[in-house]
């Protein structure tokens, strides 16, 4: 199975070689830099050999056409996985009532096992993991569906423990085959499990977690802590997934609490709770953007800046919508958007000066 980190580094080097060749051609046309025929031949032979070696070892895209085809393959893989998931669901829906209980249980056990064997088989024989990713999506979907059906067969009471099982299974798939989509699914399931369990411990029905944003806030903070503790040397893209979903849960929870303070566990009045979480939301959005810029974390910058704008426009709507003429409201929104654009542009320029090309 291909090393995802190694392939990413190989693709970055291929992109640098292609960019160097284009720039060299431009400099030659402008009369700024000239290489002798022998120098150009040695350089081209070295680059050609390097590209062939990287393509053979990591199956990277060495041309623009290959990049476009790879994108199409990723889209086809995602659509194919979705189609197979629907096919599995429709199969259960169409023929399930015709089978006896023993046959139903056998199918529920064998389906994910056979799909997992097929996933392992493809992972050992392909470098790009397109088929592996497709099958992993189907395996996870079958596992989710099968637990639901088994619960129905034996009339089991719904609990958040199902999300724990789904989350662990998805994490095993993600780490086992270096698949970020399955990792993301696992993280979402585990946060939901933590939220439901926290609500249950408080004596409420676990499904009431949708009305307790603070439980998701805790889960999001836990996800953010993982990349700080575990460095993922062999899976260098995984910390991005943890940060993205950790920040997303934190920002969404703060957005909900800032608009509905009565949902908070804090012993504060509704307005006081809302004001507190609004301030915290703005503070974390600013901190996320600042840290992302300093440490070159694009997911942190994008989410921080995006939710800062969402928080701001949400507050402006609450403060101004009812009493301000609508044309003036939208005029003010447009003016503030221009100010934010100027600020972000200045931040971008400052970042470009500090970072190496």
N, C-alpha and C positions, 0 to 999 in steps of 0.2 A: 504494500500500500504506500502511495506517495506521501512524503512528508510535506504537510501543508506549509509550514514555515519555510522549508527549503524551496518549494515551488514558488512561493511569494517572492523570495529573494532572487530566484532565477528570473522570474518575470520582470522584476524591477531592473535587473541588469540588462535584459534584452531591450527593454524600453530605453535605457540609457544609451545603448549602442545605436539603436535606430535614431534617437535624437542627435547623437554625436555625428552620425553620418549626414543627416540633413543639415546640421549646422556647418559641417565642414564643406559641403557643397555650396552653401550660401556664402561662406567666407571666401571660397575660391572664385565664385562668380563676381564678388565685389572687389577682388584683387587684394585682399588683406592677408591671406595665408596661402602659400603654395607648397605642395609636397612634390618631391621628385617622383618619377615614375616607379622607381624601385621602392621608395618609401611607401607610396600609395599601394603598391602590390603587396608588400609585407603586411601593411595594416589591414587591407581587405581580407587577405588570407587568414590572418589572426581572428578577425571578427567573424568570418564565415565558419571557421572551425569552432569558435566559441558558441555561436548560435546553434550549430548542428549538435554540439555536445549537450547544451542545455535543453534543446528540443527532444533529444533522445532520452535524457535522464528524467526530465520533469514534464514533458509534453506541454511546453509553454507556447504562447502565441508569438511567432516571430514576424508577423506581418499584420497590417491593419485588417485585411480580409479575414485572417484567422481569428482576430479579436471579435469581429462581428459575428462570425460563425459560432464562436464559443459563447457569446451572449445569447444567440439563438438556441444553442444547446441547453443553456441553463434555464431559459424560459420553457423550452420543451420538456425538460426534466421536471420542472415545477408543475406544469399543466398535466403531464403524464401521471405524476404522483397524485394530484388532485382527482384525476379521472379514475384511477385505480381505487382510490379511497371511496369514491361514489359507487363504483362497481361492487365493491365489497359490501357496502351498506345496502344497496338495492338487492344483492343476492340474499342477504339475511332477511330483508323485508319480504321478498317474493316467495322464498321456499321455507322459511323458518317454521311456520305453522304446520308443515307437512311432515316434520321430523319428530321422532320421539325424544324424550329427555336425554337418554344415553347418547344418541347420535348428536344432539345439540352440544352436549358437554365435550364430546370428542372433537367436534369441529372447532369449538372455541379454544381448545387447548392446542390442537394441531396447526391451526391457521397461522398464528404468530410465530410458532416454532419453525414451520417450513419457510415462511417469509424471512425469518432471521437467518436461516441456513443459506437461502438464496442471496441475502445481503452480504454475508461473509464470503460467499463464493465469488461474487462480483468484485468485492473489495480487494481480494487477493490477485485479481487479474486485470485491473484497470488502474491507470495512473490519475485520470481526471476525476474519478468518483461520481460521474454523472449518474450512472445506473445505480450505484450504491446509495446516493442521496435519494433518488426516486424510490427505491425499495425501502429505505429507512423510514420515509414518510408513511408508506403503506403499513409497515410493521407497527409503527407507533399508533396509527389510526386504528388498526385491527386490535391492538392491545387495549386501547381506550374503549372501543366498541364492545370487546369481549367482556371486560370487567362490568360494564353496564348491563349486558345481557345476563351474565351470571348472577348479578345482584337481583335481577328481575325474576330469574328462574327460581332462586331460593328465597325470594321475598325478603332480601336483606334491607335493613334500614340505611338510608343514605348517610354517609359520614364524609368528612374531609379527608379521611385516610385514602380514599381512591386517588385524590390528587397527589398524595405522597407516593403511591405506587407508580402513577403515571410519570411523575417528575423524576423519580429515580431511574425508571426505565429509559426515559428520554435522555437523561444525563449519561447513562451507560452508552447509548447509541452515539451521542455527541462526542464523548471523549474516546470511545472505542474506534470510531471511524473519522474523527476530526471534522465533524459536521456542525456548523454554527446554527443551522435552522433547528436541529433537534436539541441543541444546547439551549436555545432560546425557549423552545416549548417546555423543556424541563424546568427552567428558571421560573417561568410564569406559573407552572403547576405547583412548584414548591412554595412560591409566595402566596398563592391562593390557599394552600394547605396551612401555612403558618397563620394566615389571617383567620381562616375558619377555626383553627384550634384555639387561637387566642380568644375569639368570641365565645367558644364553647366553655373555656375555663372561667369566663366571666358569668356563666350561668345563662347565656342566651343561646338561641338556636343558631347553629353554625352558618346557616344561610344568610343570617343577618349581617354577615361581614361586609356586604355591599353598602351597608349604612354606617360602617365604622372605618373611615379612611385611615385612621391612625394605625390600624393593623397593617395596611399596605405600606404605610410610611416606614414602619419597622422593617418589613421585608425588603424594601428598596435600600435602606441603609445597610442591611446585611449583605446584599449583593454588591454594593459599593466597597465593602470591606474585603471581599474575597481577593480582588487583584492586588491589594496591598499586602496580603498574607501569603498568597500563592502566586508565583511569578510566571508560571506557564511557559517555560523556556522552549518546549517542543510544540506548543500550540499558541503561537504569539498573537493570533487574532482573537482568542477567547476573551482576554481582558476587555476588549472593546465591547463585546456582547454584554458582559457583566455591568460595565459602566453605563451602557445605553439603557438597559432595562432597569437598572437600579435608579438612575436619574429619572427615568420615565415614571416609575412608581412613586418616587418621592414628589415629583412636580405635580402629578395628577392628584395625589392625596392632599397636598397643600392647597391646590386649586379648589378641591371640594370643601376642605375645612375652612378656607377663607371666605366661602360663600354660604356655608351652613354650619355655623359654630355650634349649634345644638347637637351635632353628631359627635362632638369631641368628648373624650373621657375626662378632660380637665375640669376641675371644679370651678369653672368660671362662667360668668354670664355670657349669653350668646354673642353680643357685640364685642365683648372683651376677647373672647376666644377667636372670633373672626379677625379682629385687628392684629392679634398676636401672630396668627398663621399667615396673614397677608405680609407682615413685616418679614417673617422667616422666609416666606416664598421669594420675595424680592431679594433678600440677602443671599439665599442659596443660588438663585439664578445668576446674580452678579459674580459670586464666588466661583461657580461652575465655569462661567465664561472666562474669568481671569485665569484660573488654574489651567483650563484647557489651552489657552493661548500660550502660557508660559511653558507647559509641558508638551505642547503639540498634540493635543487630544481632540481631534475634530468632532467626535461625538459629544464631548463635554461642551465644546464651544457652541455647536449647533443647537443642542437642547437648552443650554443655559440662555442663549440669546433669544431663541424661539419662545420659551416660556416666560422670559422677562417681558417680551412684547405682549404675550397673551394675558399675563397678570395685569399689565398696564392698561390694555384696552378693556379688560373686564372691569377694572376699577373705574375707568372713565365712563363706561356705560352705566354703571350703578350710580355714579355721582351726577352725571349730566343729562341722561336720556329723558327723564321725566319733565324737566323744566326748561331745557334748552331747545330752541328751534332746530328741527331735524337737519336743515341745510347747514346751520352753524356747527352742529355736532360733527357731521361728516367733514366739514371744512377743518375743524380742529383736529380730528383724527388724521386727516391727510397731512396737516402741518407737523404734527408730532411724528408721523411716520417719516417725513423728510428729515427731521432732526435726528431720529434714530439711525436713519440711513447714513447721515453725515458722521455720526459717532462711530458706527460700525466700520465705515470706510477709513476713518482715521486709525482705528484699532488695527485694521487689516494692513494699512501702510506701515504702521509701527512694527508689526510682526514681520513684515517682509524685510525691513531694514535689519532686524535682529537676527533673523534666521539665515543660514547659508543657502546659496542657490542650489 
